[in-house]
């Protein structure tokens, strides 16, 4: 709709021109007054104001009329009173013409500016009107779209247009499927008595609501005249006396009118194009919202009906299903119990067949995992010092030594189970991360989500844990916990039985080994004692018979002496070993110069070394003092050097080296003799053990020397080790003793010189 023009907004045509005439007359009166007072500067000033106001307020027509009347008044009353176009001077004529031309141009320019301003104002008003129209359409659309029930749609359909159209009252009528009035859904703004009257005559006879239903389009009454002309009966009704305008809007769903909403105004109401567009928009959108909510309610009712039918069906089947459910539950419990019993029987059978801890752990993991439905399992035993766990067996993916042996630290489920002696059940990975972060990292590697860690208790003492892992979250109810605890108890009992059996087997093996060693010892001792005894008895018999000459007699006496010495040495070794094992050997400790001790030993064996054709090397020895029994340390080094001489062939070399390492004195006795088999190195210090019995027979001894040396070195808080590259490649014995002095001098002491040239190499 075009906005009203400037002329429409101004007074009527007659009024405007009358205003121009009065203005010019007033200006003429003012000019005549100024003319009498001889105020020449104000001449024509009033006419200018009259023309300017007429052109500005009335437009081009009133401005030209004001100019014409002003020109006539100036010519007749001002220039030459009583005459027309009678100018006394050319200046007056020029001023008159300039006045008329100037104000004529002003009127034209003012008209153009006014029209341009009017167009701008019209565009602004149109934009403002469009925005207002869009805003009220958006508001009613939003209210209808947010409605979730028919009552909310009715409220939005009545209230939003009531405020948008500035109506004084409104009502909405809903129809049933048969087209009859179902109810007055909403009525707003009616006074006492008006609502009841409207409810009775809104659709009775010829009414705007009835016409809107018949036409299927809004019906608008703008004034009492049109109201009385079109609906005389309704207009004369008492309830309609106070209303001067009506707008009735039908709501159609498809081709059926489902409702009609009527807005009434107590004053005449001119409906603009925007108002009519708003009413035409309201009907379809309100009908759509109403239909949508009806369908939604219908769906909800259908759902409620279906739920009610389903509930009744459930009630009807309840008794039958109760019996069937009880039967199924009983059957399920029986099957579960049977399956669990079978699995536990398999576990018990596997445990009864397992005789070693490893076999028990394997049986528990493989059969127990099936019994409890776990993905993987592990049996971990606590070390003797209780600082770490060793995995005895596990079927989880192998993740290296780091997981087969791990410290008993906080953050592990196993540590917690051992400390509390209670099972640790973790039902989710989040719980595992929060409470046992070290176990969580291991579980993440294996893809486990939950776990059960149960302590293995033997007479109230935890010897380890049994762990089961699951790849899904598990609900550890009381029944399930009882099953897992039962499996752990079976595992602990079987492990204890296997450990006892293993201990018995080891004790039996050790007893058999000790018996065998005893037999070997008796055999060796018998041989070692009988051999010199036979020689002494033989020579003694020959001496008693007197069948030997003086030279042979001297030889016989020397042989008897040598064999008796050999036998005394053997008996002394046996006595020393007995004292060591029984703890009856005492040490006379004192500070000893290791250089002097070794020099005396070397000097005493130089004749034997030279006799066997061996080289003995002893590099410079640092001055080191140790704390010990000199006689027993001499026995150790005599034994080591004697072994080196015994097993090194003629032309071989024996080396004695001494050095200080980290406040320890290290003495190395090396030879180039027959060497030691690497497989025999761990047993080289065992008593009665000899690598080669045939070699032992070639060299006297019962296998106690190295064992005695080891016991004596350890009694001095030291350590002795053996090294060898293999058979025929020599051997090295290393004795380590703590240094007694707080600091050792840096000087080196030369070893003692040999008795025979070439027998000792420095």
Beta strands, then each sheet from edge to edge (+ up, - down):
strand 1: 169-175
strand 2: 181-188
strand 3: 219-221
strand 4: 245-253
strand 5: 256-265
strand 6: 376-382
strand 7: 388-394
strand 8: 405-407
strand 9: 424-426
strand 10: 450-458
strand 11: 461-470
strand 12: 590-593
strand 13: 615-617
strand 14: 621-622
strand 15: 625-628
strand 16: 653-661
strand 17: 664-671
strand 18: 719-724
strand 19: 731-738
strand 20: 748-749
strand 21: 760-761
sheet 1: 2+ 1- 5+ 4- 3+
sheet 2: 8+ 7- 6+ 11- 10+ 9-
sheet 3: 12+ 15-
sheet 4: 18+ 19- 17+ 16- 13- 21-
sheet 5: 14+ 20-
end
